[in-house]
Amino acid sequence: MYSNLDRPCRKNLTSHGLIYMGEEEHEITVLNISITGILAELNSHKKDIDVKYIFNMLLTTTIIDLYLPEMRLAGEAEVVRVDVDNDRILLALEFKNIA
């Protein structure tokens, strides 16, 4: 049976940062953070970026570079989930090597 204690505590916030994915830099907005990762919204100015485009970028590796200047975090994270919610692309990122 699923227990809420199994899921790390998440803190809602609004912070901005950058990810480097598919040899391109993308702006993100962090929606919530936990000790293990973040949920981020991809701030895409391009109309052609969708879930299929992201999956094609992640075919070689799911590890991306992450930079959150407001929290002074930089390092690597793994994309573990991609969702679409009201025309917003949400990325669930799990920290791998953060400093």
Phi and psi restraints in degrees (value plus and minus 20) as a CYANA .aco file:
   2 TYR   PHI     -93.6   -53.6
   2 TYR   PSI     115.0   155.0
   3 SER   PHI    -141.0  -101.0
   3 SER   PSI     120.1   160.1
   4 ASN   PHI     -84.5   -44.5
   4 ASN   PSI     -38.0     2.0
   5 LEU   PHI     -92.7   -52.7
   5 LEU   PSI     -40.0     0.0
   6 ASP   PHI     -93.5   -53.5
   6 ASP   PSI     -43.8    -3.8
   7 ARG   PHI    -112.0   -72.0
   7 ARG   PSI     110.4   150.4
   8 PRO   PHI     -80.7   -40.7
   8 PRO   PSI     126.7   166.7
   9 CYS   PHI     -83.5   -43.5
   9 CYS   PSI     113.2   153.2
  10 ARG   PHI    -132.8   -92.8
  10 ARG   PSI     121.0   161.0
  11 LYS   PHI    -133.1   -93.1
  11 LYS   PSI      99.9   139.9
  12 ASN   PHI     -91.9   -51.9
  12 ASN   PSI     117.7   157.7
  13 LEU   PHI    -181.8  -141.8
  13 LEU   PSI     150.8   190.8
  14 THR   PHI    -147.6  -107.6
  14 THR   PSI      91.7   131.7
  15 SER   PHI    -159.8  -119.8
  15 SER   PSI     135.3   175.3
  16 HIS   PHI    -135.3   -95.3
  16 HIS   PSI     131.9   171.9
  17 GLY   PHI    -183.9  -143.9
  17 GLY   PSI    -188.4  -148.4
  18 LEU   PHI    -153.2  -113.2
  18 LEU   PSI     126.8   166.8
  19 ILE   PHI    -146.5  -106.5
  19 ILE   PSI     131.1   171.1
  20 TYR   PHI    -134.0   -94.0
  20 TYR   PSI      88.4   128.4
  21 MET   PHI    -158.2  -118.2
  21 MET   PSI     109.8   149.8
  22 GLY   PHI      43.1    83.1
  22 GLY   PSI      18.3    58.3
  23 GLU   PHI      40.9    80.9
  23 GLU   PSI       3.6    43.6
  24 GLU   PHI    -154.1  -114.1
  24 GLU   PSI     127.9   167.9
  25 GLU   PHI    -114.2   -74.2
  25 GLU   PSI     112.6   152.6
  26 HIS   PHI    -148.2  -108.2
  26 HIS   PSI     121.1   161.1
  27 GLU   PHI    -103.0   -63.0
  27 GLU   PSI     123.1   163.1
  28 ILE   PHI    -152.4  -112.4
  28 ILE   PSI     139.1   179.1
  29 THR   PHI    -139.6   -99.6
  29 THR   PSI     102.5   142.5
  30 VAL   PHI     -99.5   -59.5
  30 VAL   PSI     105.2   145.2
  31 LEU   PHI    -114.0   -74.0
  31 LEU   PSI     -58.7   -18.7
  32 ASN   PHI    -174.3  -134.3
  32 ASN   PSI     140.9   180.9
  33 ILE   PHI    -158.6  -118.6
  33 ILE   PSI     128.5   168.5
  34 SER   PHI    -156.9  -116.9
  34 SER   PSI    -197.7  -157.7
  35 ILE   PHI     -88.3   -48.3
  35 ILE   PSI     -41.7    -1.7
  36 THR   PHI    -122.9   -82.9
  36 THR   PSI     -36.3     3.7
  37 GLY   PHI     155.9   195.9
  37 GLY   PSI    -187.8  -147.8
  38 ILE   PHI    -156.8  -116.8
  38 ILE   PSI     139.5   179.5
  39 LEU   PHI    -132.3   -92.3
  39 LEU   PSI     101.1   141.1
  40 ALA   PHI    -146.4  -106.4
  40 ALA   PSI     127.5   167.5
  41 GLU   PHI    -119.9   -79.9
  41 GLU   PSI     110.4   150.4
  42 LEU   PHI     -98.8   -58.8
  42 LEU   PSI     100.7   140.7
  43 ASN   PHI    -112.9   -72.9
  43 ASN   PSI      65.3   105.3
  44 SER   PHI    -116.0   -76.0
  44 SER   PSI     108.2   148.2
  45 HIS   PHI    -113.1   -73.1
  45 HIS   PSI     -30.4     9.6
  46 LYS   PHI    -108.9   -68.9
  46 LYS   PSI     120.0   160.0
  47 LYS   PHI    -100.6   -60.6
  47 LYS   PSI     -39.5     0.5
  48 ASP   PHI    -107.5   -67.5
  48 ASP   PSI     -18.7    21.3
  49 ILE   PHI    -106.5   -66.5
  49 ILE   PSI     100.2   140.2
  50 ASP   PHI    -160.7  -120.7
  50 ASP   PSI    -193.8  -153.8
  51 VAL   PHI     -82.7   -42.7
  51 VAL   PSI     -60.2   -20.2
  52 LYS   PHI     -82.5   -42.5
  52 LYS   PSI     -61.0   -21.0
  53 TYR   PHI     -81.1   -41.1
  53 TYR   PSI     -62.7   -22.7
  54 ILE   PHI     -85.9   -45.9
  54 ILE   PSI     -64.5   -24.5
  55 PHE   PHI     -81.6   -41.6
  55 PHE   PSI     -57.3   -17.3
  56 ASN   PHI     -85.2   -45.2
  56 ASN   PSI     -56.5   -16.5
  57 MET   PHI     -87.7   -47.7
  57 MET   PSI     -50.3   -10.3
  58 LEU   PHI    -112.7   -72.7
  58 LEU   PSI     -12.0    28.0
  59 LEU   PHI     -83.1   -43.1
  59 LEU   PSI     -57.8   -17.8
  60 THR   PHI     -98.2   -58.2
  60 THR   PSI     -61.2   -21.2
  61 THR   PHI    -176.7  -136.7
  61 THR   PSI     127.2   167.2
  62 THR   PHI    -116.1   -76.1
  62 THR   PSI     -20.6    19.4
  63 ILE   PHI    -105.8   -65.8
  63 ILE   PSI     108.8   148.8
  64 ILE   PHI    -146.0  -106.0
  64 ILE   PSI     140.9   180.9
  65 ASP   PHI    -108.8   -68.8
  65 ASP   PSI     121.5   161.5
  66 LEU   PHI    -150.4  -110.4
  66 LEU   PSI     116.7   156.7
  67 TYR   PHI    -159.2  -119.2
  67 TYR   PSI      99.1   139.1
  68 LEU   PHI    -141.3  -101.3
  68 LEU   PSI      71.0   111.0
  69 PRO   PHI     -84.5   -44.5
  69 PRO   PSI     -54.3   -14.3
  70 GLU   PHI     -86.5   -46.5
  70 GLU   PSI     -48.4    -8.4
  71 MET   PHI    -123.1   -83.1
  71 MET   PSI     -20.3    19.7
  72 ARG   PHI      35.9    75.9
  72 ARG   PSI      25.5    65.5
  73 LEU   PHI    -135.2   -95.2
  73 LEU   PSI     117.0   157.0
  74 ALA   PHI    -168.6  -128.6
  74 ALA   PSI     128.0   168.0
  75 GLY   PHI     135.0   175.0
  75 GLY   PSI    -169.7  -129.7
  76 GLU   PHI    -134.9   -94.9
  76 GLU   PSI     126.9   166.9
  77 ALA   PHI    -161.2  -121.2
  77 ALA   PSI     135.6   175.6
  78 GLU   PHI    -125.5   -85.5
  78 GLU   PSI     113.8   153.8
  79 VAL   PHI     -98.6   -58.6
  79 VAL   PSI      93.9   133.9
  80 VAL   PHI    -124.8   -84.8
  80 VAL   PSI     -36.6     3.4
  81 ARG   PHI    -178.8  -138.8
  81 ARG   PSI     124.3   164.3
  82 VAL   PHI    -148.8  -108.8
  82 VAL   PSI     104.9   144.9
  83 ASP   PHI    -147.2  -107.2
  83 ASP   PSI     137.0   177.0
  84 VAL   PHI    -138.1   -98.1
  84 VAL   PSI     106.7   146.7
  85 ASP   PHI    -154.5  -114.5
  85 ASP   PSI      88.9   128.9
  86 ASN   PHI      32.7    72.7
  86 ASN   PSI      31.9    71.9
  87 ASP   PHI      44.8    84.8
  87 ASP   PSI      -3.9    36.1
  88 ARG   PHI    -127.5   -87.5
  88 ARG   PSI     118.2   158.2
  89 ILE   PHI    -117.0   -77.0
  89 ILE   PSI     100.4   140.4
  90 LEU   PHI    -128.4   -88.4
  90 LEU   PSI     114.0   154.0
  91 LEU   PHI    -136.3   -96.3
  91 LEU   PSI     106.3   146.3
  92 ALA   PHI    -114.5   -74.5
  92 ALA   PSI      98.8   138.8
  93 LEU   PHI    -136.4   -96.4
  93 LEU   PSI     111.7   151.7
  94 GLU   PHI    -125.8   -85.8
  94 GLU   PSI     106.3   146.3
  95 PHE   PHI     -82.7   -42.7
  95 PHE   PSI     117.5   157.5
  96 LYS   PHI    -137.7   -97.7
  96 LYS   PSI     -68.8   -28.8
  97 ASN   PHI    -165.4  -125.4
  97 ASN   PSI      74.1   114.1
  98 ILE   PHI    -138.5   -98.5
  98 ILE   PSI     118.0   158.0
